[in-house]
Amino acid sequence: MASLNFAIAKKQYVVGNTISEQAQNEIQHIINELTIGNTPNKFEEIERIRRVSDKGKINKLKTVKVDIFLKSHDGKVYLFDLKTAKPNI
């Protein structure tokens, strides 16, 4: 269905397996800020990660996959990782 509206649509897409140490730290800082109630600012958060994306030691990770990868006709990329809630039994 997504391939009707996007240039590329893939499921179980491999994003990569490396991240810089500083990018990993910055992502954790952003998560911590959001956890304590800071208002999300997607554009600022992306820029913060981009600034340090090649700084520090490059760490090898387990292969990172997303459930859905979409690329629009104008080149924007959308990554979705779907989660399901566990029922309370």
C-alpha positions as a LaTeX table, in Angstrom:
\begin{tabular}{lrrr}
\hline
Residue & $x$ (\AA) & $y$ (\AA) & $z$ (\AA) \\
\hline
Met1 & 0.00 & 0.00 & 0.00 \\
Ala2 & 2.82 & 2.43 & 0.87 \\
Ser3 & 4.51 & 1.86 & $-2.49$ \\
Leu4 & 1.60 & 3.69 & $-4.13$ \\
Asn5 & 2.57 & 6.93 & $-2.38$ \\
Phe6 & 6.32 & 6.58 & $-1.85$ \\
Ala7 & 9.27 & 6.14 & $-4.20$ \\
Ile8 & 10.63 & 3.33 & $-2.00$ \\
Ala9 & 8.80 & 1.24 & 0.61 \\
Lys10 & 10.52 & $-1.66$ & 2.38 \\
Lys11 & 9.82 & $-3.77$ & 5.44 \\
Gln12 & 12.45 & $-5.10$ & 7.87 \\
Tyr13 & 14.97 & $-2.61$ & 6.45 \\
Val14 & 18.56 & $-2.74$ & 7.75 \\
Val15 & 19.51 & 0.78 & 8.82 \\
Gly16 & 23.09 & 0.07 & 9.84 \\
Asn17 & 25.40 & $-1.34$ & 12.46 \\
Thr18 & 27.67 & 1.52 & 13.59 \\
Ile19 & 27.21 & 4.75 & 15.55 \\
Ser20 & 29.65 & 7.31 & 16.89 \\
Glu21 & 30.13 & 7.36 & 20.64 \\
Gln22 & 29.11 & 11.02 & 20.86 \\
Ala23 & 25.97 & 10.46 & 18.76 \\
Gln24 & 24.98 & 7.60 & 21.04 \\
Asn25 & 25.52 & 9.86 & 24.08 \\
Glu26 & 23.53 & 12.70 & 22.52 \\
Ile27 & 20.62 & 10.38 & 21.72 \\
Gln28 & 20.62 & 9.22 & 25.36 \\
His29 & 20.62 & 12.87 & 26.56 \\
Ile30 & 17.62 & 13.61 & 24.32 \\
Ile31 & 15.76 & 10.54 & 25.62 \\
Asn32 & 16.50 & 11.60 & 29.21 \\
Glu33 & 15.22 & 15.13 & 28.53 \\
Leu34 & 12.00 & 13.77 & 27.02 \\
Thr35 & 11.56 & 11.36 & 29.94 \\
Ile36 & 11.56 & 14.21 & 32.46 \\
Gly37 & 8.95 & 16.09 & 30.46 \\
Asn38 & 10.81 & 18.41 & 28.10 \\
Thr39 & 8.83 & 19.35 & 25.02 \\
Pro40 & 10.00 & 17.44 & 21.94 \\
Asn41 & 11.66 & 19.50 & 19.19 \\
Lys42 & 12.36 & 17.14 & 16.31 \\
Phe43 & 14.34 & 19.62 & 14.21 \\
Glu44 & 16.61 & 20.68 & 17.09 \\
Glu45 & 17.11 & 17.06 & 18.21 \\
Ile46 & 18.06 & 15.94 & 14.69 \\
Glu47 & 20.54 & 18.81 & 14.39 \\
Arg48 & 22.09 & 17.94 & 17.76 \\
Ile49 & 22.65 & 14.37 & 16.61 \\
Arg50 & 23.99 & 15.44 & 13.19 \\
Arg51 & 26.57 & 17.75 & 14.80 \\
Val52 & 28.17 & 14.80 & 16.61 \\
Ser53 & 27.40 & 11.98 & 14.18 \\
Asp54 & 31.06 & 11.57 & 13.21 \\
Lys55 & 32.67 & 12.55 & 16.53 \\
Gly56 & 34.43 & 10.12 & 18.82 \\
Lys57 & 35.02 & 6.42 & 18.54 \\
Ile58 & 32.77 & 4.50 & 16.14 \\
Asn59 & 30.97 & 1.73 & 17.99 \\
Lys60 & 29.79 & $-1.46$ & 16.33 \\
Leu61 & 26.21 & $-2.44$ & 17.16 \\
Lys62 & 24.04 & $-5.40$ & 16.50 \\
Thr63 & 22.46 & $-4.87$ & 13.11 \\
Val64 & 19.73 & $-2.27$ & 13.46 \\
Lys65 & 16.51 & $-2.90$ & 11.57 \\
Val66 & 13.33 & $-0.88$ & 11.32 \\
Asp67 & 9.95 & $-2.38$ & 10.62 \\
Ile68 & 9.13 & 0.02 & 7.79 \\
Phe69 & 11.39 & 2.22 & 5.62 \\
Leu70 & 9.77 & 4.81 & 3.34 \\
Lys71 & 11.44 & 7.28 & 0.99 \\
Ser72 & 9.24 & 9.97 & $-0.52$ \\
His73 & 9.52 & 11.21 & $-4.08$ \\
Asp74 & 11.25 & 14.36 & $-2.79$ \\
Gly75 & 13.89 & 12.31 & $-0.92$ \\
Lys76 & 12.57 & 12.45 & 2.66 \\
Val77 & 13.17 & 9.26 & 4.63 \\
Tyr78 & 10.75 & 7.88 & 7.21 \\
Leu79 & 11.68 & 5.03 & 9.56 \\
Phe80 & 9.09 & 3.21 & 11.69 \\
Asp81 & 9.71 & 0.74 & 14.48 \\
Leu82 & 6.38 & $-0.72$ & 15.53 \\
Lys83 & 5.80 & $-1.86$ & 19.10 \\
Thr84 & 2.96 & $-3.85$ & 20.56 \\
Ala85 & 1.66 & $-3.54$ & 24.08 \\
Lys86 & 1.68 & $-6.61$ & 26.27 \\
Pro87 & $-1.74$ & $-7.37$ & 27.70 \\
Asn88 & $-2.19$ & $-7.13$ & 31.45 \\
Ile89 & $-3.14$ & $-10.61$ & 32.58 \\
\hline
\end{tabular}
